[in-house]
Amino acid sequence: MDAGQVVTPPYVAGPLRLLPFRGLMLAPHRVGDPSTGRAFARPYRGVAARLLKWQSRGLVRKDEAPALYLHEYTSAGLTVRGLVGALDVSRRATRPEDRAVLPHEGIHPAQADDLADRMAEMGLNPAPILLVHNGSEELRRLVGDVLATDPQHAFTDRSEQQHRIWAIRDRTTLDRVAEELRDARALIADGHHRYAAYLRLQRRDPGGPCDLGLAMLVDQVATPLFLGPIHRSLAGTDLDDLRNAAESLGMACTTRSQADAVAALGQDSLAATDGREWVVLDLAVPEGRAAVEVLHRQLVPALPHGPSSVGYHHTVDDALATADPRSAIAVLMPAPAVDLVQRIAEDDRLLPEKATSFQPKPSLGVLIRSLRDAPDAPS
């Protein structure tokens, strides 16, 4: 998509509210199975019927009463824990200080529209967006009290993620959690376009189930998500172009060995290669900025040729596979610090597209929310 089409999604106003909902859960052997993703594919209008058929076969379970869920999952030795609930998206913030949910990347309106259409046709929020915040000590204590009880569900899925789930229905606990979240601000870690789709659905049909969207709120202090880099490939340009752009901006661009270039990668420096030669770019990143901002907003526009396209890669090997002295360079990126991303979002700024990769994400199918349920809490 044309980068010019990227826009800032609207801001949800506080207080931050995660409400109980009646969770749909796939059978453990269906969670993490690649075939499960296909169950949520076209025709979207048939997804709800598919899940009803699975429910009759015992492959989907629906809770009898609404709950706020505590979901803990472990993947490759990393444990993440968060509260899963129906996020109130019914109010829009008009002032920066009123914001409760902070995006850090822009969205493509057409993609958000498409996702909203899919959710409406399915009648589902098929997976929670991931939010992170720095929880209070009291909230951690409340979560600890829940953890001290036996989970309602504990299983290992097909992708080897281990899950434990507690359903929180005690009114006193729910009220105390709500009070601790009232003044919280949450950063979107994953799901910017789904978040924007929630807002579109709410605008289309206010006052009902679409006033809410499924979200998982992770305490980044207690069980942090890992923030990794997303590397770049720049097609239609070469290392000479990169050197010229750096020189025009007063940045140092020095030839190094591969080992030295990779070792030099840091918050103020990038490593780039055409598959034959390596260079290190010293960016002199200003205070409060990220290297990915300097790359996309200063260095790329200064290239004398290209890029004809930008590729995004979650692994170094994938990025290096694109490098070619005749047609493309690979740029290895540092991961921005989480607190820097939070500060950028708090300052009402957005990072370039695909600037962050928060991991691990929970498998699809652990908790699903039906849009056919009324947004009511247990008595």
matplotlib code that plots the C-alpha trace (Angstrom):
import matplotlib.pyplot as plt

x = [0.0, 1.0, 2.7, 0.9, -2.3, -1.2, -3.2, -3.4, -6.3, -8.6, -7.9, -10.1, -10.9, -10.4, -11.2, -9.6, -12.3, -11.9, -15.3, -16.3, -17.6, -18.7, -15.5, -15.5, -12.6, -11.5, -10.7, -7.0, -6.0, -7.5, -5.5, -2.3, -3.3, -2.7, -6.0, -7.7, -6.8, -8.5, -11.7, -11.8, -11.2, -13.6, -16.6, -16.6, -20.3, -20.1, -17.6, -20.2, -22.1, -18.8, -18.1, -21.7, -21.1, -17.8, -19.6, -22.1, -19.2, -17.5, -14.7, -15.8, -16.8, -18.8, -18.8, -22.2, -21.5, -19.4, -15.9, -12.7, -10.0, -6.5, -4.5, -1.0, 0.9, 4.5, 6.3, 9.9, 10.6, 9.0, 5.9, 3.4, 0.4, -2.5, -6.1, -8.4, -11.6, -14.0, -12.3, -14.6, -14.1, -17.3, -15.7, -13.2, -10.5, -10.5, -7.5, -4.1, -4.5, -7.8, -6.3, -6.5, -5.1, -2.0, -1.2, 2.5, 2.0, -0.3, -2.9, -4.1, -7.8, -8.7, -7.2, -9.0, -12.3, -11.7, -11.1, -14.2, -16.2, -14.8, -15.6, -19.1, -19.7, -18.2, -20.0, -16.7, -13.6, -11.5, -8.4, -7.5, -5.3, -2.3, -1.9, 0.9, 1.1, 3.1, 0.7, 0.3, 1.5, -2.1, -3.1, -0.2, -1.3, -4.9, -3.5, -1.3, -4.4, -6.0, -2.8, -2.9, -6.1, -6.5, -7.0, -10.2, -8.1, -4.6, -3.2, -0.5, -1.6, -0.5, 2.2, 3.6, 2.4, 1.4, -1.7, -3.4, -6.7, -8.6, -12.2, -12.6, -16.3, -16.1, -17.7, -15.3, -12.2, -13.7, -14.4, -10.9, -9.3, -11.5, -10.4, -6.7, -7.2, -9.3, -6.3, -4.1, -2.8, -2.1, 0.2, -0.9, 1.8, 0.0, -3.2, -3.2, -5.5, -7.8, -8.0, -9.0, -11.5, -13.1, -13.6, -15.1, -17.6, -18.5, -19.2, -21.4, -23.4, -23.1, -24.8, -24.4, -21.8, -19.6, -19.0, -16.4, -13.5, -11.5, -8.1, -5.4, -3.7, -0.2, 1.8, 5.1, 6.8, 5.6, 5.7, 7.1, 6.7, 10.0, 10.5, 12.5, 13.6, 12.0, 14.8, 14.4, 15.3, 15.5, 14.9, 16.1, 19.0, 22.6, 25.3, 26.7, 23.3, 23.3, 26.7, 25.7, 22.5, 24.5, 27.1, 24.4, 23.0, 26.4, 26.2, 29.2, 29.0, 32.0, 32.9, 33.4, 33.7, 30.5, 31.4, 32.3, 29.2, 26.9, 28.7, 28.4, 24.6, 23.0, 20.4, 22.5, 23.8, 22.6, 24.4, 23.7, 24.8, 24.3, 25.4, 29.0, 30.0, 29.0, 28.7, 27.8, 25.8, 26.2, 22.9, 23.4, 19.8, 18.4, 17.2, 13.7, 13.9, 14.3, 16.8, 13.8, 12.5, 15.9, 16.0, 12.6, 12.2, 15.7, 17.9, 15.5, 14.1, 17.8, 18.6, 19.4, 17.7, 14.8, 13.8, 11.2, 9.9, 10.6, 10.5, 10.1, 11.8, 11.5, 14.8, 18.3, 18.5, 15.3, 16.6, 20.0, 18.4, 17.1, 20.5, 21.9, 24.7, 22.6, 19.1, 18.7, 20.4, 19.4, 19.4, 19.7, 17.8, 18.1, 14.9, 13.7, 13.4, 9.9, 10.1, 11.1, 8.1, 5.9, 7.4, 6.9, 3.2, 2.7, 4.1, 1.4, 3.9, 3.9, 6.7, 7.1, 5.2, 6.4, 8.8, 8.2, 7.7, 6.4, 6.7, 5.4, 1.8, -0.8, -2.1, -5.3, -8.4, -7.6, -10.2, -12.8, -15.6, -19.0, -20.5, -23.9, -23.6, -24.9, -22.1, -23.2, -21.2, -22.1, -24.2]
y = [0.0, 3.6, 4.9, 8.2, 6.5, 5.8, 7.8, 8.1, 6.1, 7.9, 7.9, 6.1, 8.3, 7.2, 5.7, 2.5, -0.1, -3.9, -5.5, -9.1, -11.1, -14.7, -16.2, -18.7, -21.1, -23.7, -27.2, -27.4, -29.5, -26.9, -24.0, -23.4, -25.7, -24.1, -25.4, -23.3, -20.1, -21.4, -21.7, -17.9, -17.4, -16.7, -16.9, -14.9, -14.9, -18.7, -18.5, -18.2, -21.3, -23.2, -22.4, -23.4, -26.7, -27.1, -26.3, -29.1, -31.5, -30.3, -28.4, -25.0, -24.1, -21.0, -19.8, -19.7, -16.3, -13.3, -13.1, -11.0, -13.6, -13.9, -15.6, -16.8, -18.3, -19.6, -19.8, -20.8, -20.3, -16.8, -16.4, -13.6, -12.9, -10.5, -9.6, -10.4, -8.4, -6.4, -3.0, 0.0, 1.9, 3.9, 7.3, 9.4, 11.6, 15.2, 16.2, 14.3, 14.0, 12.1, 9.3, 5.8, 3.7, 4.9, 3.7, 4.0, 3.3, 4.6, 2.5, 2.0, 3.0, 0.5, -2.4, -1.3, -1.1, -4.6, -6.0, -4.3, -5.9, -9.3, -9.0, -7.8, -10.8, -13.3, -11.7, -12.1, -10.5, -13.6, -12.6, -9.9, -7.0, -6.8, -3.8, -3.2, -0.9, -0.5, -2.0, -0.7, -2.7, -3.1, -4.6, -7.0, -8.1, -8.7, -10.7, -12.6, -13.5, -15.0, -16.9, -18.5, -20.3, -23.2, -22.2, -23.1, -24.3, -25.5, -27.1, -27.1, -26.3, -27.7, -25.1, -26.0, -22.9, -23.6, -21.9, -21.3, -19.4, -18.1, -16.7, -13.7, -13.2, -12.1, -8.7, -7.3, -8.3, -7.0, -3.6, -3.4, -4.3, -1.7, 1.0, 0.2, 0.5, 3.7, 6.1, 3.6, 4.3, 1.3, 1.1, -1.0, -3.7, -5.6, -5.1, -1.5, -2.3, -4.4, -1.6, 0.8, -1.8, -1.8, 2.0, 1.7, -1.0, 1.2, 4.2, 2.0, 0.5, 2.5, 1.5, -2.3, -5.1, -3.0, -0.5, -3.1, -4.9, -7.8, -6.9, -8.5, -6.1, -7.2, -5.7, -4.9, -4.8, -8.1, -10.4, -8.2, -9.0, -9.1, -6.2, -7.3, -5.5, -5.6, -5.4, -3.7, -4.4, -1.5, -2.6, -0.5, 1.1, 0.2, 1.0, 3.9, 5.5, 4.9, 6.5, 9.5, 10.0, 9.7, 12.2, 14.7, 14.5, 14.7, 11.1, 8.7, 5.6, 3.4, 0.1, -2.8, -6.5, -8.4, -9.3, -5.7, -4.3, -6.6, -5.9, -2.2, -2.3, -0.2, 2.5, 5.1, 2.9, 0.6, -2.2, -2.5, -4.9, -5.6, -9.2, -8.6, -5.5, -4.2, -0.7, 0.9, 4.1, 6.4, 8.2, 10.5, 9.9, 12.9, 12.5, 11.0, 9.6, 6.1, 4.9, 3.7, 7.3, 8.6, 5.9, 6.5, 10.2, 11.4, 8.8, 7.1, 10.4, 11.5, 8.4, 9.5, 6.4, 4.4, 2.6, 1.1, -0.9, -1.5, -5.0, -5.9, -9.0, -10.4, -12.3, -11.4, -14.4, -13.3, -9.8, -10.9, -13.2, -10.1, -8.4, -8.2, -5.9, -5.3, -4.7, -4.4, -3.7, -5.2, -2.9, -4.5, -2.5, -2.3, -2.9, 0.4, 0.3, -0.2, 2.9, 4.9, 3.6, 4.5, 8.1, 8.6, 7.5, 9.7, 12.6, 12.0, 10.9, 7.8, 5.5, 4.4, 1.4, -2.0, -0.4, -2.9, -6.6, -7.5, -11.2, -13.8, -13.5, -15.9, -18.6, -18.1, -19.6, -19.4, -16.6, -15.3, -12.8, -13.0, -9.8, -11.3, -11.1, -8.1, -6.1, -6.8, -7.8, -10.5, -9.4]
z = [0.0, -0.6, 2.5, 1.9, 2.9, 6.4, 8.9, 12.7, 14.2, 16.6, 20.3, 22.8, 25.9, 29.4, 31.8, 30.5, 30.9, 30.4, 30.9, 31.4, 28.4, 27.7, 26.3, 23.4, 23.6, 21.1, 22.2, 23.1, 20.1, 17.8, 19.4, 17.6, 14.7, 11.3, 10.1, 12.8, 11.0, 7.9, 9.9, 10.2, 6.5, 3.6, 3.4, 6.6, 6.8, 7.4, 10.3, 13.1, 11.7, 11.5, 15.2, 16.1, 14.3, 16.2, 19.4, 18.8, 18.4, 21.6, 19.7, 21.0, 24.6, 25.5, 29.1, 30.8, 32.4, 31.6, 33.1, 33.0, 32.2, 33.4, 30.6, 31.1, 28.2, 27.9, 24.5, 24.0, 27.7, 27.9, 30.1, 29.4, 31.6, 30.9, 31.6, 28.7, 28.5, 26.3, 25.8, 25.9, 22.7, 22.8, 23.7, 21.7, 23.3, 22.2, 24.3, 24.6, 28.3, 27.9, 25.9, 27.3, 24.4, 22.6, 19.1, 18.0, 14.3, 11.6, 9.9, 6.3, 6.2, 3.6, 5.6, 8.8, 6.8, 5.5, 9.0, 10.3, 7.5, 8.3, 12.0, 11.2, 8.8, 11.3, 14.2, 16.2, 17.6, 16.7, 18.7, 21.3, 20.4, 22.7, 25.0, 27.4, 30.4, 33.6, 36.2, 39.8, 42.8, 43.9, 40.5, 40.7, 44.1, 42.8, 39.9, 42.4, 44.5, 41.3, 40.5, 43.9, 42.9, 40.5, 36.8, 35.1, 32.1, 31.7, 28.5, 25.9, 22.4, 19.0, 18.6, 22.1, 23.8, 27.4, 28.6, 32.0, 32.2, 35.2, 34.9, 37.3, 38.3, 41.9, 42.0, 44.6, 42.6, 39.4, 41.0, 42.4, 39.1, 37.4, 39.9, 39.3, 35.5, 35.6, 35.1, 33.2, 29.7, 27.5, 24.5, 21.5, 21.1, 18.4, 16.5, 15.3, 12.3, 14.5, 17.0, 14.1, 13.0, 16.4, 16.2, 12.7, 14.0, 16.9, 14.7, 12.4, 15.3, 18.5, 21.8, 21.5, 21.4, 19.0, 21.8, 22.9, 21.3, 22.5, 24.2, 26.3, 28.7, 29.7, 32.6, 31.0, 34.4, 35.7, 32.5, 29.7, 26.0, 24.2, 21.7, 18.7, 15.6, 12.1, 9.5, 6.1, 2.5, 0.0, -3.6, -6.5, -4.6, -3.7, -1.2, -3.3, -3.1, 0.7, 1.0, -1.0, 1.1, 4.4, 3.1, 2.1, 5.7, 7.4, 8.6, 8.7, 6.5, 6.8, 5.2, 7.7, 7.7, 8.3, 11.8, 12.7, 11.0, 12.9, 16.2, 15.6, 15.4, 18.1, 18.9, 16.9, 14.2, 11.4, 9.4, 5.7, 3.0, -0.7, 0.0, -1.0, 1.0, 4.5, 5.8, 9.2, 9.3, 12.3, 12.6, 15.5, 16.6, 18.4, 22.0, 22.2, 18.7, 17.3, 14.6, 12.5, 12.4, 11.1, 8.5, 7.0, 7.5, 6.7, 5.0, 2.7, 1.2, 0.6, -1.6, -5.1, -6.5, -5.1, -3.2, -5.5, -2.6, 1.1, 2.5, 6.2, 7.8, 11.3, 11.0, 9.9, 7.5, 5.8, 5.3, 4.1, 1.5, -0.3, -0.6, -4.2, -5.5, -8.6, -7.1, -3.3, 0.0, 3.4, 6.4, 9.9, 12.5, 16.3, 18.4, 20.0, 23.8, 25.1, 27.2, 24.2, 22.2, 25.1, 25.3, 21.6, 21.8, 24.9, 22.9, 20.3, 17.6, 15.4, 14.4, 10.8, 9.7, 11.1, 13.6, 16.4, 16.9, 20.3, 21.0, 21.8, 20.7, 22.0, 19.7, 17.8, 19.4, 23.2, 23.8, 21.2, 21.7, 20.0, 18.7, 19.3, 23.1, 25.0, 26.7, 30.2, 33.3, 35.8, 38.8]

ax = plt.figure().add_subplot(projection="3d")
ax.plot(x, y, z, "-o")
ax.set_aspect("equal")
plt.show()
